[in-house]
Amino acid sequence: MRTRLRMLIAAVVLVSMVLSASGAHYHTHRHHRLEDVALTEETDVRAQRNKRSTNGDDDKNALMLADAPDDSGPLQPVGDPSDLPTCLLCVCLTGSVYCEEVDPDMTSVPTLPKETNYLYARYNKIKKITAKDFGDIVTLKRIDFTGNIISEIEDGAFAKLTMLEELSLAENQLAKLPMLPAKLTAFNANHNKLKTKGVKANAFKKLNKLLHLYLAHNELEAVPLIPETVRTLHLQNNNISTVSTDTFCKSNDTYYIRPNMNEIRMDGNPINLGQYPNSFICLQSLPIGRYQ
């Protein structure tokens, strides 16, 4: 009986020890498992934070890259300002180029856009007009170089400008004229240094559409040959001291009338127009000038 009781007690104690050990192991395992879960969750949280941070940096970097200037090419033109394209120095409208008082100084004829009709390059420092300046621009109808320092125009500079109607070279330093385009209706060379020897005998002869010719304030000693079509002729303030019957009229035709010319200015010349009455009998109005 005692033996059985001892065996029963031993069995109970053994079972208790096993259960206790098993519980302890369960709690220990559960604790470690909870710690592992917490660590895993914390790791995941950190990973998410790092990811958000990384994404934020990436987004920020992407934004910075998007806002950053493109270094593939210069934002501003570089080099000598005089090398800038014409339409950055000048005002270019449809068919018209305005290059007036350009800064920095414009010293040569600018390269023009194709199909330019009108060029206004007044009050610059252009010194010379070359045969290449208008080589490809045959559409020009009007050119104005007033107020430059042009002293030379190469032969053939205007040869290809078959559509040119108006040309102003006023207020320059020209001592002679090149061959002019045949379709000119108005030519202005006031305030230059032109002398008679610098104007070819046929400089204006073939300009059968010329209406207005301005040669005032030069050094001409004689009146050049004037086409029949001319209506306005300004020759004031030159060195003209004489005229002939053939200057405006025709000595061999006393019935000849010059109907188109209605304004001739010869004031400011040393000539006394009263001494040449036969030189004006074909005109509808007398030239403006000194008659005594």
C-alpha positions as a Markdown table, in Angstrom:
| # | Residue | x | y | z |
|---|---|---|---|---|
| 1 | Met | 0.0 | 0.0 | 0.0 |
| 2 | Arg | 2.7 | 2.4 | 0.9 |
| 3 | Thr | 4.6 | 1.4 | -2.2 |
| 4 | Arg | 1.7 | 2.3 | -4.4 |
| 5 | Leu | 1.2 | 5.6 | -2.6 |
| 6 | Arg | 4.8 | 6.4 | -3.1 |
| 7 | Met | 4.6 | 5.6 | -6.8 |
| 8 | Leu | 1.5 | 7.7 | -7.1 |
| 9 | Ile | 3.1 | 10.6 | -5.4 |
| 10 | Ala | 6.2 | 10.3 | -7.5 |
| 11 | Ala | 4.0 | 10.2 | -10.7 |
| 12 | Val | 2.1 | 13.3 | -9.6 |
| 13 | Val | 5.4 | 15.1 | -8.8 |
| 14 | Leu | 6.8 | 14.0 | -12.1 |
| 15 | Val | 3.8 | 15.2 | -14.0 |
| 16 | Ser | 3.9 | 18.5 | -12.2 |
| 17 | Met | 7.5 | 18.9 | -13.1 |
| 18 | Val | 6.8 | 18.1 | -16.7 |
| 19 | Leu | 3.9 | 20.5 | -16.9 |
| 20 | Ser | 5.9 | 23.2 | -15.1 |
| 21 | Ala | 8.8 | 22.7 | -17.5 |
| 22 | Ser | 6.5 | 22.7 | -20.5 |
| 23 | Gly | 4.7 | 25.9 | -19.3 |
| 24 | Ala | 8.0 | 27.6 | -18.7 |
| 25 | His | 9.2 | 26.5 | -22.1 |
| 26 | Tyr | 5.9 | 27.7 | -23.7 |
| 27 | His | 6.2 | 31.1 | -22.0 |
| 28 | Thr | 9.8 | 31.4 | -22.9 |
| 29 | His | 9.1 | 30.4 | -26.5 |
| 30 | Arg | 6.1 | 32.8 | -26.6 |
| 31 | His | 8.2 | 35.6 | -25.2 |
| 32 | His | 10.9 | 35.1 | -27.7 |
| 33 | Arg | 8.4 | 34.8 | -30.4 |
| 34 | Leu | 6.8 | 38.1 | -29.3 |
| 35 | Glu | 10.2 | 39.7 | -29.2 |
| 36 | Asp | 10.9 | 38.4 | -32.7 |
| 37 | Val | 7.5 | 39.7 | -34.0 |
| 38 | Ala | 8.2 | 43.1 | -32.3 |
| 39 | Leu | 11.7 | 43.1 | -33.8 |
| 40 | Thr | 10.3 | 42.2 | -37.2 |
| 41 | Glu | 7.6 | 44.8 | -37.0 |
| 42 | Glu | 10.1 | 47.4 | -35.9 |
| 43 | Thr | 12.4 | 46.3 | -38.7 |
| 44 | Asp | 9.4 | 46.7 | -41.1 |
| 45 | Val | 8.6 | 50.1 | -39.7 |
| 46 | Arg | 12.2 | 51.2 | -40.1 |
| 47 | Ala | 12.2 | 49.8 | -43.6 |
| 48 | Gln | 9.1 | 51.7 | -44.4 |
| 49 | Arg | 10.5 | 54.9 | -42.9 |
| 50 | Asn | 13.7 | 54.4 | -44.9 |
| 51 | Lys | 11.8 | 53.8 | -48.0 |
| 52 | Arg | 9.7 | 56.9 | -47.5 |
| 53 | Ser | 12.8 | 58.8 | -46.7 |
| 54 | Thr | 14.6 | 57.4 | -49.8 |
| 55 | Asn | 11.5 | 58.1 | -52.0 |
| 56 | Gly | 11.3 | 61.6 | -50.6 |
| 57 | Asp | 15.0 | 62.1 | -51.4 |
| 58 | Asp | 14.4 | 60.7 | -54.8 |
| 59 | Asp | 11.4 | 62.9 | -55.3 |
| 60 | Lys | 13.4 | 65.9 | -54.1 |
| 61 | Asn | 16.4 | 65.0 | -56.3 |
| 62 | Ala | 14.0 | 64.5 | -59.2 |
| 63 | Leu | 12.5 | 67.9 | -58.5 |
| 64 | Met | 15.9 | 69.4 | -58.2 |
| 65 | Leu | 16.9 | 67.8 | -61.5 |
| 66 | Ala | 13.8 | 69.0 | -63.1 |
| 67 | Asp | 14.4 | 72.6 | -61.9 |
| 68 | Ala | 18.1 | 72.5 | -62.7 |
| 69 | Pro | 19.1 | 74.3 | -65.9 |
| 70 | Asp | 20.1 | 72.2 | -68.8 |
| 71 | Asp | 23.8 | 72.3 | -69.2 |
| 72 | Ser | 23.7 | 70.8 | -72.6 |
| 73 | Gly | 24.0 | 74.2 | -74.2 |
| 74 | Pro | 24.4 | 77.9 | -73.1 |
| 75 | Leu | 21.4 | 79.8 | -72.0 |
| 76 | Gln | 22.8 | 83.0 | -73.3 |
| 77 | Pro | 24.7 | 83.7 | -76.5 |
| 78 | Val | 28.5 | 83.8 | -75.9 |
| 79 | Gly | 31.3 | 85.5 | -77.7 |
| 80 | Asp | 31.5 | 88.9 | -79.3 |
| 81 | Pro | 28.2 | 90.7 | -79.1 |
| 82 | Ser | 28.6 | 91.9 | -82.7 |
| 83 | Asp | 28.4 | 88.2 | -83.7 |
| 84 | Leu | 24.8 | 87.9 | -82.4 |
| 85 | Pro | 22.2 | 86.9 | -85.0 |
| 86 | Thr | 20.6 | 89.8 | -86.7 |
| 87 | Cys | 17.2 | 89.4 | -85.2 |
| 88 | Leu | 18.6 | 89.5 | -81.7 |
| 89 | Leu | 20.4 | 92.8 | -82.4 |
| 90 | Cys | 17.6 | 94.2 | -84.5 |
| 91 | Val | 13.8 | 94.1 | -84.7 |
| 92 | Cys | 12.6 | 91.6 | -87.3 |
| 93 | Leu | 9.0 | 91.7 | -88.4 |
| 94 | Thr | 7.5 | 90.0 | -91.4 |
| 95 | Gly | 9.6 | 91.1 | -94.3 |
| 96 | Ser | 11.2 | 94.1 | -92.4 |
| 97 | Val | 14.4 | 94.4 | -90.5 |
| 98 | Tyr | 14.9 | 97.5 | -88.2 |
| 99 | Cys | 18.6 | 98.0 | -87.1 |
| 100 | Glu | 18.6 | 101.6 | -85.9 |
| 101 | Glu | 21.2 | 102.9 | -83.4 |
| 102 | Val | 22.3 | 99.3 | -82.6 |
| 103 | Asp | 24.4 | 98.8 | -79.4 |
| 104 | Pro | 27.1 | 97.5 | -79.6 |
| 105 | Asp | 28.0 | 99.5 | -82.7 |
| 106 | Met | 27.1 | 97.9 | -86.0 |
| 107 | Thr | 30.0 | 98.4 | -88.4 |
| 108 | Ser | 28.9 | 96.3 | -91.4 |
| 109 | Val | 25.7 | 95.3 | -93.2 |
| 110 | Pro | 24.0 | 92.6 | -91.1 |
| 111 | Thr | 23.1 | 89.2 | -92.4 |
| 112 | Leu | 19.5 | 89.4 | -93.4 |
| 113 | Pro | 16.8 | 86.8 | -93.2 |
| 114 | Lys | 15.6 | 85.3 | -96.4 |
| 115 | Glu | 12.9 | 87.2 | -98.3 |
| 116 | Thr | 13.6 | 90.6 | -96.5 |
| 117 | Asn | 11.7 | 93.4 | -98.2 |
| 118 | Tyr | 12.7 | 96.4 | -96.1 |
| 119 | Leu | 15.9 | 97.2 | -94.3 |
| 120 | Tyr | 16.3 | 100.2 | -92.0 |
| 121 | Ala | 19.9 | 100.4 | -90.8 |
| 122 | Arg | 20.0 | 104.1 | -89.8 |
| 123 | Tyr | 22.4 | 105.8 | -87.5 |
| 124 | Asn | 25.0 | 103.0 | -87.0 |
| 125 | Lys | 28.7 | 102.8 | -87.8 |
| 126 | Ile | 28.6 | 100.9 | -91.1 |
| 127 | Lys | 31.7 | 101.8 | -93.1 |
| 128 | Lys | 31.4 | 99.8 | -96.3 |
| 129 | Ile | 28.9 | 98.0 | -98.5 |
| 130 | Thr | 30.4 | 95.0 | -100.2 |
| 131 | Ala | 29.2 | 92.9 | -103.2 |
| 132 | Lys | 28.4 | 90.0 | -100.9 |
| 133 | Asp | 26.1 | 91.9 | -98.5 |
| 134 | Phe | 23.0 | 91.5 | -100.6 |
| 135 | Gly | 24.0 | 88.5 | -102.7 |
| 136 | Asp | 21.2 | 86.2 | -101.6 |
| 137 | Ile | 18.5 | 88.8 | -100.8 |
| 138 | Val | 16.9 | 89.7 | -104.1 |
| 139 | Thr | 13.5 | 90.6 | -102.6 |
| 140 | Leu | 14.6 | 93.9 | -101.2 |
| 141 | Lys | 12.4 | 96.9 | -102.1 |
| 142 | Arg | 13.7 | 99.5 | -99.7 |
| 143 | Ile | 17.1 | 100.1 | -98.1 |
| 144 | Asp | 17.8 | 103.0 | -95.7 |
| 145 | Phe | 21.5 | 103.5 | -94.6 |
| 146 | Thr | 21.0 | 107.1 | -93.4 |
| 147 | Gly | 23.4 | 108.4 | -90.8 |
| 148 | Asn | 26.3 | 105.9 | -91.1 |
| 149 | Ile | 29.9 | 106.4 | -92.0 |
| 150 | Ile | 29.9 | 104.6 | -95.4 |
| 151 | Ser | 32.8 | 105.8 | -97.5 |
| 152 | Glu | 33.0 | 102.9 | -100.0 |
| 153 | Ile | 30.5 | 100.8 | -102.0 |
| 154 | Glu | 31.9 | 98.0 | -104.0 |
| 155 | Asp | 31.0 | 97.7 | -107.7 |
| 156 | Gly | 28.1 | 95.4 | -108.1 |
| 157 | Ala | 26.9 | 95.8 | -104.5 |
| 158 | Phe | 23.3 | 96.5 | -105.8 |
| 159 | Ala | 23.5 | 94.5 | -109.0 |
| 160 | Lys | 21.2 | 91.7 | -108.0 |
| 161 | Leu | 18.6 | 93.9 | -106.4 |
| 162 | Thr | 16.2 | 93.9 | -109.3 |
| 163 | Met | 13.2 | 94.8 | -107.1 |
| 164 | Leu | 14.8 | 97.7 | -105.2 |
| 165 | Glu | 12.7 | 100.8 | -105.5 |
| 166 | Glu | 14.0 | 103.1 | -102.7 |
| 167 | Leu | 17.6 | 103.6 | -101.6 |
| 168 | Ser | 18.8 | 106.1 | -99.1 |
| 169 | Leu | 22.6 | 106.7 | -98.5 |
| 170 | Ala | 22.1 | 110.1 | -96.9 |
| 171 | Glu | 24.4 | 111.5 | -94.3 |
| 172 | Asn | 27.4 | 109.3 | -95.1 |
| 173 | Gln | 30.9 | 109.9 | -96.5 |
| 174 | Leu | 30.6 | 108.9 | -100.1 |
| 175 | Ala | 32.8 | 110.5 | -102.7 |
| 176 | Lys | 31.5 | 108.5 | -105.6 |
| 177 | Leu | 28.4 | 106.4 | -106.5 |
| 178 | Pro | 28.2 | 102.8 | -107.7 |
| 179 | Met | 25.9 | 101.6 | -110.5 |
| 180 | Leu | 22.3 | 101.9 | -109.2 |
| 181 | Pro | 19.4 | 99.4 | -109.6 |
| 182 | Ala | 17.3 | 100.1 | -112.7 |
| 183 | Lys | 13.9 | 100.1 | -110.9 |
| 184 | Leu | 14.7 | 102.8 | -108.4 |
| 185 | Thr | 11.9 | 105.4 | -107.9 |
| 186 | Ala | 13.7 | 107.3 | -105.1 |
| 187 | Phe | 17.4 | 107.9 | -104.4 |
| 188 | Asn | 18.7 | 110.0 | -101.6 |
| 189 | Ala | 22.4 | 110.8 | -101.3 |
| 190 | Asn | 22.1 | 114.1 | -99.4 |
| 191 | His | 24.9 | 115.2 | -97.1 |
| 192 | Asn | 27.8 | 113.2 | -98.5 |
| 193 | Lys | 31.1 | 114.2 | -100.2 |
| 194 | Leu | 30.1 | 113.6 | -103.8 |
| 195 | Lys | 31.9 | 115.3 | -106.6 |
| 196 | Thr | 31.0 | 115.3 | -110.3 |
| 197 | Lys | 33.9 | 113.1 | -111.1 |
| 198 | Gly | 32.6 | 110.6 | -108.6 |
| 199 | Val | 29.2 | 110.3 | -110.4 |
| 200 | Lys | 29.3 | 108.4 | -113.7 |
| 201 | Ala | 27.8 | 110.1 | -116.7 |
| 202 | Asn | 25.1 | 107.4 | -117.0 |
| 203 | Ala | 24.7 | 106.9 | -113.2 |
| 204 | Phe | 21.0 | 108.0 | -113.5 |
| 205 | Lys | 20.5 | 107.9 | -117.3 |
| 206 | Lys | 19.0 | 104.4 | -117.4 |
| 207 | Leu | 16.8 | 104.8 | -114.3 |
| 208 | Asn | 13.6 | 105.2 | -116.3 |
| 209 | Lys | 11.4 | 104.9 | -113.2 |
| 210 | Leu | 13.2 | 107.4 | -111.0 |
| 211 | Leu | 10.8 | 110.0 | -109.6 |
| 212 | His | 12.7 | 111.7 | -106.7 |
| 213 | Leu | 16.5 | 112.4 | -106.7 |
| 214 | Tyr | 18.2 | 114.0 | -103.7 |
| 215 | Leu | 21.8 | 115.1 | -104.1 |
| 216 | Ala | 21.8 | 118.2 | -101.8 |
| 217 | His | 24.7 | 119.2 | -99.5 |
| 218 | Asn | 27.5 | 117.6 | -101.6 |
| 219 | Glu | 30.4 | 118.9 | -103.6 |
| 220 | Leu | 29.0 | 118.6 | -107.2 |
| 221 | Glu | 30.4 | 121.1 | -109.7 |
| 222 | Ala | 27.7 | 120.3 | -112.4 |
| 223 | Val | 24.2 | 119.0 | -112.7 |
| 224 | Pro | 24.3 | 115.2 | -113.6 |
| 225 | Leu | 22.2 | 113.8 | -116.5 |
| 226 | Ile | 18.6 | 113.6 | -115.2 |
| 227 | Pro | 16.1 | 111.1 | -116.5 |
| 228 | Glu | 12.9 | 112.4 | -118.0 |
| 229 | Thr | 10.8 | 110.7 | -115.3 |
| 230 | Val | 12.2 | 112.8 | -112.4 |
| 231 | Arg | 9.7 | 115.0 | -110.7 |
| 232 | Thr | 11.7 | 116.2 | -107.7 |
| 233 | Leu | 15.4 | 117.2 | -107.9 |
| 234 | His | 17.3 | 118.6 | -105.0 |
| 235 | Leu | 20.8 | 120.0 | -105.7 |
| 236 | Gln | 21.0 | 122.8 | -103.1 |
| 237 | Asn | 24.3 | 123.5 | -101.3 |
| 238 | Asn | 26.7 | 122.1 | -103.8 |
| 239 | Asn | 29.5 | 123.8 | -105.9 |
| 240 | Ile | 27.5 | 124.2 | -109.2 |
| 241 | Ser | 28.5 | 127.3 | -111.0 |
| 242 | Thr | 27.1 | 126.8 | -114.5 |
| 243 | Val | 24.3 | 125.0 | -116.5 |
| 244 | Ser | 23.8 | 124.6 | -120.2 |
| 245 | Thr | 20.7 | 124.5 | -122.4 |
| 246 | Asp | 20.9 | 120.7 | -122.5 |
| 247 | Thr | 21.0 | 120.4 | -118.7 |
| 248 | Phe | 17.2 | 120.3 | -118.4 |
| 249 | Cys | 16.0 | 121.1 | -121.9 |
| 250 | Lys | 17.1 | 120.3 | -125.5 |
| 251 | Ser | 19.1 | 122.8 | -127.5 |
| 252 | Asn | 18.0 | 121.2 | -130.8 |
| 253 | Asp | 14.3 | 121.3 | -129.9 |
| 254 | Thr | 12.9 | 124.6 | -128.9 |
| 255 | Tyr | 9.4 | 123.1 | -128.6 |
| 256 | Tyr | 10.4 | 120.5 | -126.1 |
| 257 | Ile | 8.5 | 120.6 | -122.8 |
| 258 | Arg | 9.6 | 118.7 | -119.7 |
| 259 | Pro | 6.2 | 118.0 | -118.1 |
| 260 | Asn | 7.2 | 115.8 | -115.1 |
| 261 | Met | 9.8 | 117.9 | -113.3 |
| 262 | Asn | 8.0 | 120.3 | -111.0 |
| 263 | Glu | 10.6 | 121.0 | -108.3 |
| 264 | Ile | 14.2 | 121.8 | -108.7 |
| 265 | Arg | 16.2 | 123.2 | -105.8 |
| 266 | Met | 19.5 | 124.9 | -106.7 |
| 267 | Asp | 19.8 | 127.4 | -103.8 |
| 268 | Gly | 23.0 | 127.5 | -102.0 |
| 269 | Asn | 25.1 | 127.1 | -105.1 |
| 270 | Pro | 27.5 | 129.8 | -106.5 |
| 271 | Ile | 25.5 | 129.9 | -109.8 |
| 272 | Asn | 23.5 | 132.9 | -110.8 |
| 273 | Leu | 20.5 | 131.3 | -112.5 |
| 274 | Gly | 19.5 | 134.6 | -114.1 |
| 275 | Gln | 22.4 | 134.3 | -116.5 |
| 276 | Tyr | 21.0 | 131.1 | -118.0 |
| 277 | Pro | 17.4 | 131.9 | -119.1 |
| 278 | Asn | 17.4 | 129.5 | -122.0 |
| 279 | Ser | 18.3 | 126.6 | -119.7 |
| 280 | Phe | 14.8 | 126.6 | -118.2 |
| 281 | Ile | 12.4 | 127.4 | -121.0 |
| 282 | Cys | 11.2 | 123.8 | -121.2 |
| 283 | Leu | 10.3 | 123.7 | -117.5 |
| 284 | Gln | 6.8 | 124.4 | -116.1 |
| 285 | Ser | 8.4 | 126.2 | -113.1 |
| 286 | Leu | 11.7 | 127.9 | -112.5 |
| 287 | Pro | 14.4 | 126.3 | -110.3 |
| 288 | Ile | 14.7 | 127.6 | -106.7 |
| 289 | Gly | 17.9 | 129.6 | -106.4 |
| 290 | Arg | 19.6 | 132.9 | -106.9 |
| 291 | Tyr | 18.8 | 134.9 | -110.0 |
| 292 | Gln | 20.7 | 138.1 | -109.3 |
